[in-house]
Amino acid sequence: MRATQIKNERGWYGMNIERAQEIFDSYGVIEVLHRGAPVWIEAVANDLATVKYLDSQERTQVPVADLVENETGAW
């Protein structure tokens, strides 16, 4: 487990709030997934992130712990 991850209620490691905020504040493009789908973080508030699914353009709020950084570099 990396310092930027936390274990969520489903037992797998997701993103912590600090990392989600770093990605949101970043000028770079950092690949983030929600349940395997690529998303863009639009806002972070408390333990929720507002995300836009890149495939459908749908916007929703999800728990930050359900987000993972795509380390493979491939969507």
N, C-alpha and C positions, 0 to 999 in steps of 0.2 A: 504494500500500500504506500502510495506517495503522500507527501504532506498536503497536496492539493485535493485529496480524496477523503470521503467519509463513507462509512458503511450505512446503507439505507435499510429501510424496513424489509426489503425483499432479499437482503443478505448479500448484495453486490455493492461494489464500490463506485460511488458517484462523485460528482464535483462538490467542493465545499463553497461556501458563500464568497469567501475572499477571492478564490480563483475565478468564479463567475464574474465578480466585479472587475477583476483585472482584465478579463477578456472583453467585457463590455467597454471599458475605458481605453482599450488598446486601439492604436491606429492600424494595426495589422489585421490580416484575415487569419483567424484561428478556427479550425474545423471543430465543431461541436455537434454531438449527436444526442437525440432524445429517443430512446427505445429503438435505436438503429437508424433513425431518420435524421438527415442533416438539418440543422436549425441555425438561425441567426438570433443571438441574444439582443433584445431591444431594450430591456430594463431589468434591474435586479432590486428587489425590495424584500427585506427580511429574508425568509427562506424560500421565496418564490421568484421565478424568472418569467418575464414575458418574452416569448420566443415566436419567431416566424418560421414555419416549415418551408424550406427552400423549394421543395417539389410542388407544393400546393398553394403556397403563399398564405395559408391559414395562420392566424395568430391565436395564441392561447397562453395561459399561465400554467406553469408546471413547477413542481418542487425542484429546487436547485440540485438536490441530491440525486435526482433522476437524470441529470445531464452528465455526459462523459466527453472528455476531450479525445478527438480522433487522432491517435498517435501514429496510425499507419500512413497518414497523408493521402489516403484515397477515400473518396466519398463512396 
